[in-house]
Amino acid sequence: QVQLVESGGGLVQPGGSLRLSCAASGFTFSSYAMSWYRQAPGKERELVATITSAGGSTNYADSAKGRFTISRDNAKSTLHLQMNSLKPEDTAVYLCNARQFWRAYWGQGTQVTVSS
């Protein structure tokens, strides 16, 4: 069955870095656009970054530009999000999303907390 398993979250101080990973299985990873979303308590889910199926194009939310980098390894069916210069407002559950036409799959998320 389809699985998206996020890892790499945790508690980090402001200004710190984290690298999130999403391990995919059960579908043809290289055929899907992949995205990272985040959801903070009491807020709507927010798109953070997207990468095309071959990895040739990326897009970022304004809040992530210049600080976050999305990447993928199609040989290992893995998605990453490198997050630098983290701010308290980056605190949220980060979720991995796979999308191909009408199909969409979600992971369970990994908690990122930015606090001193």
LUMLUM-942683 format. One record per atom (N, C-alpha, C): y, x, z. Coordinates in nm, 4 decimals. Example, Ala and Ser with C-alpha at 12.3 -4.5 7.8 and 13.67 -1.06 7.14 Angstrom:
Y -0.5690	X 1.3190	Z 0.7800 .
Y -0.4500	X 1.2300	Z 0.7800 .
Y -0.3300	X 1.3200	Z 0.7800 .
Y -0.2250	X 1.2850	Z 0.7080 .
Y -0.1060	X 1.3670	Z 0.7140 .
Y 0.0030	X 1.2900	Z 0.7870 .
***
This chain:
Y -0.1185	X 0.0840	Z 0.0000 .
Y 0.0000	X 0.0000	Z 0.0000 .
Y 0.1248	X 0.0885	Z 0.0000 .
Y 0.2372	X 0.0268	Z -0.0340 .
Y 0.3624	X 0.1004	Z -0.0397 .
Y 0.4064	X 0.1397	Z 0.1017 .
Y 0.4437	X 0.2657	Z 0.1159 .
Y 0.4982	X 0.3136	Z 0.2420 .
Y 0.6170	X 0.4047	Z 0.2174 .
Y 0.7199	X 0.3833	Z 0.2968 .
Y 0.8352	X 0.4729	Z 0.3032 .
Y 0.8534	X 0.5065	Z 0.4503 .
Y 0.8368	X 0.6334	Z 0.4830 .
Y 0.8416	X 0.6752	Z 0.6229 .
Y 0.9531	X 0.7769	Z 0.6410 .
Y 1.0555	X 0.7351	Z 0.7152 .
Y 1.1690	X 0.8235	Z 0.7414 .
Y 1.1438	X 0.9110	Z 0.8631 .
Y 1.2046	X 1.0269	Z 0.8632 .
Y 1.1970	X 1.1180	Z 0.9770 .
Y 1.3221	X 1.2060	Z 0.9781 .
Y 1.3407	X 1.2762	Z 1.0894 .
Y 1.4505	X 1.3715	Z 1.0977 .
Y 1.5712	X 1.3252	Z 1.1766 .
Y 1.5708	X 1.2000	Z 1.2194 .
Y 1.6830	X 1.1520	Z 1.2986 .
Y 1.6810	X 1.2109	Z 1.4384 .
Y 1.7871	X 1.1820	Z 1.5123 .
Y 1.7953	X 1.2315	Z 1.6487 .
Y 1.9361	X 1.2278	Z 1.7011 .
Y 1.9557	X 1.2947	Z 1.8138 .
Y 2.0866	X 1.3035	Z 1.8776 .
Y 2.1504	X 1.4375	Z 1.8388 .
Y 2.2739	X 1.4306	Z 1.7920 .
Y 2.3445	X 1.5513	Z 1.7502 .
Y 2.4902	X 1.5396	Z 1.7948 .
Y 2.5510	X 1.6522	Z 1.8238 .
Y 2.6914	X 1.6523	Z 1.8640 .
Y 2.7826	X 1.6378	Z 1.7424 .
Y 2.9012	X 1.5848	Z 1.7627 .
Y 2.9979	X 1.5792	Z 1.6514 .
Y 3.0164	X 1.7163	Z 1.5876 .
Y 3.0201	X 1.7161	Z 1.4544 .
Y 3.0298	X 1.8406	Z 1.3807 .
Y 2.8962	X 1.9017	Z 1.3447 .
Y 2.7904	X 1.8483	Z 1.4003 .
Y 2.6573	X 1.9022	Z 1.3752 .
Y 2.5962	X 1.8520	Z 1.2452 .
Y 2.4724	X 1.8916	Z 1.2228 .
Y 2.4017	X 1.8581	Z 1.0992 .
Y 2.2633	X 1.8036	Z 1.1292 .
Y 2.2165	X 1.7206	Z 1.0390 .
Y 2.0784	X 1.6708	Z 1.0415 .
Y 2.0286	X 1.6609	Z 0.8984 .
Y 1.9000	X 1.6754	Z 0.8820 .
Y 1.8376	X 1.6548	Z 0.7510 .
Y 1.7317	X 1.5472	Z 0.7651 .
Y 1.7550	X 1.4357	Z 0.6984 .
Y 1.6607	X 1.3254	Z 0.6997 .
Y 1.5634	X 1.3396	Z 0.5834 .
Y 1.4419	X 1.2932	Z 0.6062 .
Y 1.3410	X 1.2921	Z 0.5012 .
Y 1.2780	X 1.1539	Z 0.4929 .
Y 1.2309	X 1.1205	Z 0.3738 .
Y 1.1595	X 0.9941	Z 0.3514 .
Y 1.0368	X 1.0261	Z 0.2674 .
Y 0.9210	X 1.0077	Z 0.3259 .
Y 0.7954	X 1.0322	Z 0.2557 .
Y 0.7467	X 0.9019	Z 0.1935 .
Y 0.7245	X 0.9037	Z 0.0628 .
Y 0.6862	X 0.7834	Z -0.0102 .
Y 0.5406	X 0.7903	Z -0.0538 .
Y 0.4761	X 0.6746	Z -0.0562 .
Y 0.3396	X 0.6660	Z -0.1064 .
Y 0.3117	X 0.5240	Z -0.1520 .
Y 0.2107	X 0.5092	Z -0.2372 .
Y 0.1703	X 0.3767	Z -0.2811 .
Y 0.2404	X 0.3246	Z -0.4048 .
Y 0.3282	X 0.4039	Z -0.4631 .
Y 0.3948	X 0.3662	Z -0.5875 .
Y 0.4354	X 0.4935	Z -0.6612 .
Y 0.4777	X 0.4767	Z -0.7863 .
Y 0.5131	X 0.5924	Z -0.8688 .
Y 0.6560	X 0.6352	Z -0.8345 .
Y 0.6657	X 0.7229	Z -0.7376 .
Y 0.7945	X 0.7637	Z -0.6812 .
Y 0.8924	X 0.8086	Z -0.7895 .
Y 0.8454	X 0.8839	Z -0.8858 .
Y 0.9348	X 0.9428	Z -0.9864 .
Y 0.9946	X 0.8394	Z -1.0811 .
Y 0.9479	X 0.7149	Z -1.0731 .
Y 1.0003	X 0.6088	Z -1.1592 .
Y 1.1049	X 0.5224	Z -1.0906 .
Y 1.1329	X 0.5523	Z -0.9657 .
Y 1.2227	X 0.4689	Z -0.8864 .
Y 1.3518	X 0.5432	Z -0.8522 .
Y 1.4635	X 0.4719	Z -0.8638 .
Y 1.5867	X 0.5209	Z -0.8035 .
Y 1.5705	X 0.5106	Z -0.6521 .
Y 1.6275	X 0.6069	Z -0.5825 .
Y 1.6135	X 0.6107	Z -0.4364 .
Y 1.7508	X 0.6128	Z -0.3706 .
Y 1.7569	X 0.5494	Z -0.2570 .
Y 1.8848	X 0.5419	Z -0.1855 .
Y 1.8626	X 0.5569	Z -0.0361 .
Y 1.9690	X 0.5978	Z 0.0301 .
Y 1.9770	X 0.5920	Z 0.1749 .
Y 2.0805	X 0.4862	Z 0.2113 .
Y 2.0422	X 0.4006	Z 0.3025 .
Y 2.1329	X 0.3027	Z 0.3611 .
Y 2.1424	X 0.3335	Z 0.5108 .
Y 2.2424	X 0.2745	Z 0.5737 .
Y 2.2493	X 0.2831	Z 0.7189 .
Y 2.3009	X 0.1513	Z 0.7756 .
Y 2.2601	X 0.1254	Z 0.8989 .
Y 2.3039	X 0.0040	Z 0.9666 .
Y 2.3332	X 0.0353	Z 1.1118 .
Y 2.4566	X 0.0120	Z 1.1494 .
Y 2.4994	X 0.0311	Z 1.2869 .
Y 2.4923	X -0.1031	Z 1.3589 .
Y 2.4790	X -0.1014	Z 1.4904 .
Y 2.4714	X -0.2274	Z 1.5658 .
Y 2.5918	X -0.3168	Z 1.5379 .
Y 2.5641	X -0.4428	Z 1.5037 .
Y 2.6707	X -0.5382	Z 1.4799 .
Y 2.7403	X -0.5246	Z 1.3461 .
Y 2.6907	X -0.4342	Z 1.2616 .
Y 2.7537	X -0.4145	Z 1.1307 .
Y 2.6554	X -0.4419	Z 1.0189 .
Y 2.7086	X -0.4656	Z 0.9008 .
Y 2.6243	X -0.4890	Z 0.7847 .
Y 2.5619	X -0.3577	Z 0.7365 .
Y 2.4491	X -0.3729	Z 0.6694 .
Y 2.3849	X -0.2560	Z 0.6110 .
Y 2.4763	X -0.1969	Z 0.5040 .
Y 2.4873	X -0.0652	Z 0.5030 .
Y 2.5812	X 0.0043	Z 0.4151 .
Y 2.5067	X 0.1050	Z 0.3280 .
Y 2.5357	X 0.1044	Z 0.1987 .
Y 2.4790	X 0.2037	Z 0.1082 .
Y 2.5480	X 0.3374	Z 0.1323 .
Y 2.4687	X 0.4406	Z 0.1546 .
Y 2.5222	X 0.5736	Z 0.1820 .
Y 2.5205	X 0.6617	Z 0.0572 .
Y 2.4040	X 0.6661	Z -0.0093 .
Y 2.3902	X 0.7537	Z -0.1260 .
Y 2.2737	X 0.7079	Z -0.2109 .
Y 2.2843	X 0.7330	Z -0.3398 .
Y 2.1801	X 0.6962	Z -0.4354 .
Y 2.1533	X 0.8126	Z -0.5283 .
Y 2.0271	X 0.8265	Z -0.5697 .
Y 1.9894	X 0.9285	Z -0.6677 .
Y 1.8998	X 0.8628	Z -0.7711 .
Y 1.9205	X 0.8982	Z -0.8974 .
Y 1.8401	X 0.8404	Z -1.0045 .
Y 1.6967	X 0.8925	Z -1.0000 .
Y 1.6109	X 0.8295	Z -1.0781 .
Y 1.4685	X 0.8600	Z -1.0701 .
Y 1.4363	X 1.0066	Z -1.0975 .
Y 1.5045	X 1.0660	Z -1.1944 .
Y 1.4798	X 1.2072	Z -1.2264 .
Y 1.5675	X 1.3010	Z -1.1455 .
Y 1.6578	X 1.2450	Z -1.0689 .
Y 1.7440	X 1.3281	Z -0.9851 .
Y 1.8670	X 1.3822	Z -1.0551 .
Y 1.8926	X 1.3319	Z -1.1756 .
Y 2.0027	X 1.3875	Z -1.2522 .
Y 2.1397	X 1.3359	Z -1.2154 .
Y 2.1444	X 1.2272	Z -1.1400 .
Y 2.2737	X 1.1690	Z -1.1048 .
Y 2.2707	X 1.1168	Z -0.9622 .
Y 2.3798	X 1.1377	Z -0.8919 .
Y 2.3913	X 1.0901	Z -0.7544 .
Y 2.5236	X 1.0163	Z -0.7357 .
Y 2.5244	X 0.9275	Z -0.6397 .
Y 2.6469	X 0.8575	Z -0.6024 .
Y 2.6534	X 0.8466	Z -0.4510 .
Y 2.7751	X 0.8503	Z -0.3990 .
Y 2.7940	X 0.8478	Z -0.2543 .
Y 2.9000	X 0.7463	Z -0.2150 .
Y 2.8804	X 0.6886	Z -0.0982 .
Y 2.9870	X 0.6097	Z -0.0378 .
Y 3.1028	X 0.7036	Z -0.0046 .
Y 3.2228	X 0.6487	Z -0.0026 .
Y 3.3392	X 0.7322	Z 0.0292 .
Y 3.3218	X 0.8023	Z 0.1642 .
Y 3.2583	X 0.7341	Z 0.2570 .
Y 3.2390	X 0.7902	Z 0.3912 .
Y 3.1456	X 0.9103	Z 0.3922 .
Y 3.0641	X 0.9244	Z 0.2862 .
Y 2.9652	X 1.0316	Z 0.2803 .
Y 3.0057	X 1.1467	Z 0.1883 .
Y 3.1000	X 1.1222	Z 0.1024 .
Y 3.1380	X 1.2238	Z 0.0038 .
Y 3.1870	X 1.3516	Z 0.0704 .
Y 3.1346	X 1.4631	Z 0.0226 .
Y 3.1751	X 1.5921	Z 0.0755 .
Y 3.1025	X 1.6363	Z 0.2006 .
Y 3.0286	X 1.5437	Z 0.2627 .
Y 2.9558	X 1.5780	Z 0.3858 .
Y 2.8046	X 1.5614	Z 0.3717 .
Y 2.7612	X 1.4644	Z 0.2928 .
Y 2.6195	X 1.4341	Z 0.2785 .
Y 2.5722	X 1.4737	Z 0.1385 .
Y 2.4470	X 1.5134	Z 0.1289 .
Y 2.3857	X 1.5443	Z 0.0005 .
Y 2.2481	X 1.4794	Z -0.0075 .
Y 2.2298	X 1.3956	Z -0.1095 .
Y 2.0999	X 1.3335	Z -0.1321 .
Y 2.0235	X 1.4162	Z -0.2337 .
Y 1.8935	X 1.4306	Z -0.2125 .
Y 1.8092	X 1.5048	Z -0.3057 .
Y 1.6684	X 1.4474	Z -0.3016 .
Y 1.5898	X 1.4832	Z -0.4004 .
Y 1.4523	X 1.4346	Z -0.4058 .
Y 1.3624	X 1.5407	Z -0.4629 .
Y 1.2356	X 1.5343	Z -0.4245 .
Y 1.1314	X 1.6204	Z -0.4770 .
Y 1.0236	X 1.5283	Z -0.5318 .
Y 1.0257	X 1.5055	Z -0.6612 .
Y 0.9300	X 1.4118	Z -0.7204 .
Y 0.7866	X 1.4633	Z -0.7118 .
Y 0.7675	X 1.5931	Z -0.7096 .
Y 0.6324	X 1.6492	Z -0.6974 .
Y 0.5717	X 1.6168	Z -0.5609 .
Y 0.6578	X 1.6039	Z -0.4594 .
Y 0.6098	X 1.5755	Z -0.3235 .
Y 0.6397	X 1.4323	Z -0.2800 .
Y 0.6971	X 1.3517	Z -0.3709 .
Y 0.7315	X 1.2122	Z -0.3390 .
Y 0.8143	X 1.2032	Z -0.2116 .
Y 0.9163	X 1.2841	Z -0.2062 .
Y 0.9984	X 1.2930	Z -0.0857 .
Y 1.1460	X 1.2857	Z -0.1205 .
Y 1.2175	X 1.2130	Z -0.0389 .
Y 1.3628	X 1.1982	Z -0.0504 .
Y 1.4265	X 1.2630	Z 0.0714 .
Y 1.5419	X 1.3244	Z 0.0519 .
Y 1.6120	X 1.3886	Z 0.1625 .
Y 1.7572	X 1.3451	Z 0.1672 .
Y 1.8150	X 1.3580	Z 0.2865 .
Y 1.9585	X 1.3410	Z 0.3026 .
Y 2.0061	X 1.4498	Z 0.3987 .
Y 2.0805	X 1.5441	Z 0.3457 .
Y 2.1407	X 1.6484	Z 0.4281 .
Y 2.2765	X 1.5976	Z 0.4752 .
Y 2.2936	X 1.5925	Z 0.6058 .
Y 2.4172	X 1.5395	Z 0.6627 .
Y 2.4855	X 1.6487	Z 0.7432 .
Y 2.6045	X 1.6835	Z 0.7030 .
Y 2.6845	X 1.7865	Z 0.7707 .
Y 2.8118	X 1.7250	Z 0.8270 .
Y 2.8750	X 1.7992	Z 0.9156 .
Y 3.0020	X 1.7543	Z 0.9755 .
Y 2.9924	X 1.6113	Z 1.0269 .
Y 2.8879	X 1.5851	Z 1.1002 .
Y 2.8625	X 1.4485	Z 1.1470 .
Y 2.9691	X 1.4012	Z 1.2443 .
Y 2.9971	X 1.2714	Z 1.2361 .
Y 3.0994	X 1.2075	Z 1.3194 .
Y 3.0346	X 1.0967	Z 1.4018 .
Y 3.0952	X 1.0587	Z 1.5129 .
Y 3.0380	X 0.9477	Z 1.5908 .
Y 3.0199	X 0.8205	Z 1.5085 .
Y 3.1059	X 0.7976	Z 1.4124 .
Y 3.0930	X 0.6769	Z 1.3302 .
Y 2.9759	X 0.6825	Z 1.2331 .
Y 2.9088	X 0.7960	Z 1.2245 .
Y 2.7862	X 0.8055	Z 1.1446 .
Y 2.6642	X 0.7544	Z 1.2215 .
Y 2.6820	X 0.7219	Z 1.3467 .
Y 2.5719	X 0.6708	Z 1.4281 .
Y 2.5186	X 0.5402	Z 1.3707 .
Y 2.3897	X 0.5374	Z 1.3409 .
Y 2.3273	X 0.4199	Z 1.2795 .
Y 2.1780	X 0.4460	Z 1.2622 .
Y 2.1080	X 0.3417	Z 1.2247 .
Y 1.9715	X 0.3576	Z 1.1752 .
Y 1.9811	X 0.3827	Z 1.0249 .
Y 1.9174	X 0.4899	Z 0.9799 .
Y 1.9212	X 0.5276	Z 0.8384 .
Y 1.7890	X 0.4858	Z 0.7747 .
Y 1.8002	X 0.4134	Z 0.6649 .
Y 1.6829	X 0.3579	Z 0.5978 .
Y 1.6730	X 0.4090	Z 0.4546 .
Y 1.5516	X 0.4313	Z 0.4149 .
Y 1.5176	X 0.4762	Z 0.2804 .
Y 1.4870	X 0.3529	Z 0.1944 .
Y 1.5343	X 0.3540	Z 0.0708 .
Y 1.5130	X 0.2410	Z -0.0208 .
Y 1.4682	X 0.2924	Z -0.1564 .
Y 1.3683	X 0.2254	Z -0.2130 .
Y 1.3213	X 0.2548	Z -0.3484 .
Y 1.3485	X 0.1327	Z -0.4348 .
Y 1.3999	X 0.1547	Z -0.5554 .
Y 1.4358	X 0.0412	Z -0.6401 .
Y 1.4011	X 0.0685	Z -0.7860 .
Y 1.3375	X -0.0329	Z -0.8455 .
Y 1.3094	X -0.0277	Z -0.9890 .
Y 1.3195	X -0.1698	Z -1.0414 .
Y 1.4200	X -0.1981	Z -1.1196 .
Y 1.4466	X -0.3329	Z -1.1690 .
Y 1.4525	X -0.4296	Z -1.0504 .
Y 1.3632	X -0.5280	Z -1.0471 .
Y 1.3676	X -0.6267	Z -0.9399 .
Y 1.2892	X -0.5824	Z -0.8159 .
Y 1.2157	X -0.4745	Z -0.8265 .
Y 1.1336	X -0.4293	Z -0.7139 .
Y 1.2175	X -0.3441	Z -0.6187 .
Y 1.1994	X -0.3689	Z -0.4920 .
Y 1.2684	X -0.2879	Z -0.3916 .
Y 1.1788	X -0.2741	Z -0.2692 .
Y 1.1712	X -0.1536	Z -0.2180 .
Y 1.0923	X -0.1254	Z -0.0984 .
Y 1.1830	X -0.0597	Z 0.0049 .
Y 1.1499	X -0.0868	Z 0.1328 .
Y 1.2301	X -0.0329	Z 0.2421 .
Y 1.1413	X 0.0380	Z 0.3433 .
Y 1.1956	X 0.1405	Z 0.4032 .
Y 1.1318	X 0.2026	Z 0.5179 .
Y 1.1784	X 0.1353	Z 0.6456 .
Y 1.1240	X 0.1821	Z 0.7587 .
Y 1.1578	X 0.1244	Z 0.8882 .
Y 1.2845	X 0.1843	Z 0.9479 .
Y 1.3212	X 0.3021	Z 0.9017 .
Y 1.4447	X 0.3629	Z 0.9476 .
Y 1.4242	X 0.4710	Z 1.0528 .
Y 1.5238	X 0.5564	Z 1.0634 .
Y 1.5264	X 0.6594	Z 1.1664 .
Y 1.6659	X 0.6591	Z 1.2300 .
Y 1.6680	X 0.6686	Z 1.3623 .
Y 1.7942	X 0.6577	Z 1.4354 .
Y 1.8691	X 0.7908	Z 1.4330 .
Y 1.9963	X 0.7835	Z 1.3995 .
Y 2.0861	X 0.8986	Z 1.4081 .
Y 2.1963	X 0.8636	Z 1.5072 .
Y 2.2110	X 0.9453	Z 1.6087 .
Y 2.3146	X 0.9243	Z 1.7088 .
Y 2.4021	X 1.0492	Z 1.7164 .
Y 2.5302	X 1.0302	Z 1.6948 .
Y 2.6249	X 1.1414	Z 1.6993 .
Y 2.7135	X 1.1216	Z 1.8222 .
Y 2.6946	X 1.2061	Z 1.9199 .
Y 2.7653	X 1.1891	Z 2.0468 .
Y 2.7698	X 1.3214	Z 2.1212 .
Y 2.8764	X 1.3394	Z 2.1958 .
Y 2.8857	X 1.4583	Z 2.2806 .
Y 2.8364	X 1.4273	Z 2.4216 .
***
